[in-house]
Amino acid sequence: MPTIIPFMREEKKEKVIYFTSLVKNMKVLVATEKPFAKEAVEGIRQIIEQAGYELCLLEKYTDKAQLLEAVAEVDALIIRSDKVTAEVIEAAKNLKIVVRAGAGYDNVDLAAATTRGVVVMNTPGQNSNAVAELALAMMIYMARNRFTPGTGSELQGKTLAIHAYGNVGKLVGRKGKALGMNVIAYDPFITDKAVFEADGVEAVDSVEELYKRANYLSLHIPATAETKSSIGYEKLMSMPKGATLVNTARKEVIDEAGVMQAMTEREDLKYITDIAPVAVAEMEAQFGKRFFATPKKQGAETAEANINAGLAAARQIVDYFVNGVTRFQVNK
């Protein structure tokens, strides 16, 4: 007989008990339009199968209908940037947990998941170094005129401003310090300035001050109701001459019209992003070397990050089913 362990979750002040079989018929689906590396998939399979579960794969799918069919009988779901909408959650009748292999989770409908009693987790920190290295590489790329002929500039001695000092922001700050940059940061959720001081980073008191002092502004805020379209005309216009905005966060936090207006009025401003704007073609044509967007999101596209995030997701699923661990749950 399979071992049964109850899981407790608080919902609307009522205790709900979930019973999960640790042996029989447990299915874990890896659904990735952009697949994990082969080594990551092999590692995920080993973790899942050693726990006694069945691993299912849906890779390089091209239609939402394929995802809806694949989730019909699974108990757990691992995704990357794939969208888990209310429709997907409704189609997954047995679904108990979704793990987004990465830090951001705005591609999952949290409200729909919570209503259905589905736990949603992310894997914070697993992609952080890859994103941080990319952010610094983007700064160098713009400082050197996108590697085209002409006199560029150096990062040493410039002020690097970090908007949000989480896992990625901290690594960007430390790497910036190693390059001889003056690093400042703002994060409204970190009230203890010792957190910044431990890295030799100056904590500023307002987002306005952050932008006013930034030669390079590295953006790491999540896409929330408060932050969407929050980076636009006023913030860019307050930046010093020749400043560069670097976005490895989310497309939704950018007010595209406002950024374009600022860059039109100030021919010294630059913008580089790892998430192509809606108006990418127009911005490329209008701003030339002052603007660059990666053809596809590159932040987590390293072999190391790919493997780390995938294995972390698999371990978190097993830990949830076996021990009820919800450490990285984002829809509490």
Secondary structure, 3 states (H helix, E strand, C coil): CCCEEEEEEEECCEEEEEEEECCCCCEEEEEECCCCCHHHHHHHHHHHHHCCCEEEEEECCCCHHHHHHHCCCCCEEEECCCCECHHHHHHCCCCCEEEECCCCCCCECHHHHHHCCCEEEECCCCCHHHHHHHHHHHHHHHHCHHHCCCCCCCCCCCEEEEECCCHHHHHHHHHHHHCCCEEEEECCCCCCCHHHHCCCCEECCCHHHHHHCCCEEEECCCCCCCCCCCECHHHHHCCCCCCEEEECCCHHHECHHHHHHHHHHCCCCEEEECCCCCCHHHHHHHHHHHEEECCCCCCCCCHHHHHHHHHHHHHHHHHHHHHCCCCCECCC
